[in-house]
Amino acid sequence: MRISKLQRDCIKQTVFKYFGAGSDLRLFGSRVDDNARGGDIDLYIEPEIRDVDAIAAAKLDTLLELHQLLGEQKIDLVINRKVGEILSIYKVAIKTGVTL
């Protein structure tokens, strides 16, 4: 996994702060591959909160705080509310992701 312990701790604390401590959080994509270089931070979240407006606000607040803590870098949040169809990106994130 190509994020530091400090980055991992900041990510976990921030995501759980805004999406709820019972949220499922996974790192997926190129940052999971120790042999890769560069790449954005791809995070898969199944939020504890369910209200659509609260989730939208949590996404913005999380991105703002992570940019303040980790610096300006590309961070993607993939949020699965577990309603409706299961998108391919959800399947990939669950299958290849690492729980933080």
N, C-alpha and C positions, 0 to 999 in steps of 0.2 A: 504494500500500500504506500503510495507516494504522497502522503501528507504527514506532517510532523505530529507528535503528541499534542503540542500546543494548538495546532490547527484543529485537530480532531476534537479536543476539549472545547474550544471556542465554538465549533460547529454544533456539537451536541448541546451545549448550554443554550445557545441562541435558538436553535430549532425547538427544543423542548420548552423554552420560555414562551414562545409565541404560538406553537402548535399544540402544546400540551405534553406533559411528561409521559403519557401513555402512547405517544406516537411511535410508529415504526420508522426508523431512519437508516438508510443505506447509502454508502458511497458506491458508485458504479462508473463504468466507462474507463477511460485511459488511466485514471489515477489509481485504479486497482492493480494495474499491470506494472510490476516493479521494473520491467525492462523498457517500458515506454518512456518518452520524453515529452515535456510540456503538457499541454492539454488543460481544459477547464475542469472545474470541480463540479461533477454531476452528482446531485443528491436526490434520492427517491424518498418521498415522505408519504406515509399514510397517517394523516392527522387524527389526533384524538378529538379535536373540535370538529363540528359538523356543519355549522352555519356557513353558507357560501360567502357572505360578506365578511365574516370573521376570518375565513381562510384567505380571502383576497388581502385583507389588512395584514394578516400574519405573514404572507409572502413578501409584501413590500417591507414590512418592519424587519423581517429576517435578512433580506438582501441588504438593506441599509446598514444594519448592525454588523453583518459579516464583512462588508466592504470597509467599514471603519476598523474592525478588528484585524482583518487579514490583508488589508490593502486592496488596491484596485486590481482585480483579476476576474476573469470570467467565471461566474457561478451560475449553474442551471439548477432550478428546483423543479422536479417532476412530482406533481402532487396527485395522488390517487385517492379520491373521495370514496371509492368503492361503491359507486352507483353507476348504472349504465354499463356500456360495453367495456371490456378489458382491452386496453390499447396494447399494441406490440411493445411499446417502450416500457410499459409496466412489467410485461413478461420478462424482458431482457434485464431490467433492473433487479427484479426479484431473483432471477436465476443466476446472474453474474455478480450481483452486488454483495458488498461486505457490510454487515450490520455494525453501526458505530455505537 
